[in-house]
């Protein structure tokens, strides 16, 4: 898969956290099909059979992602963070914060002063002052990343993600089914319109190759329209 846009910064060696999630799997599949991409490092907690079937993927098994260090990051041209959870799956607010903030922030910290393009999947509604815990954590992470000395940054803010997850999310699944029945009534200009994991992954690949600005936010509408 190649994009029509001029590749300002070809993806040659990518490192991905959140590689076994909904967006992560879609992203790695697209990267694996990208001619310019030579190697993909998927940081995983457990060896993954699906990822092992992709020729460019090297699995780096690490039980605690906070143990990632400078040597692990070295040599990559792009770093993708698709890591995220839910309060229910995490089990507590503290665990959710550890996954969605601490690990993502640690990953970004390692990229300071390096010529590596950082791309993060955040969320629509991310706001460090939000009364909603989920949105507040996402907002605090975005705020932290803005303060880092990063070479280039892309933040994606999708709405509800459509796709088949490995774990069951009852409310999200019900919302997806309802949307699929009503999708023909939702205009493309609606900023909360759900997007697929493939759309988010595609936007990341496009941004990684064509972004010229040092910092860009790709909101839900931009994700919908990415070519």
Buried (B, 14 or more C-beta within 10 A) or exposed (E): EEBEEEEEBBBBBBBBBBBBBBBBBBBBBBBBEBEBBEBBBBBBEEEBEEBEEBEBBEBBEBEEBEEBEEEBBEEBBBBBBBBBBBBEBBEEEEEBBBBBBBBBBBBBEBBEEBEBBBBBBBBBBBBBEBEEEBBBBBBBBBEBBEEBEBBBBBBBBBBBBBBEBEEEBEEBEEBBEEBEEEEEEEEEEEEEBBBBBBBBBBBBBBBBBBBEEEEBEBBBBBBBEBE
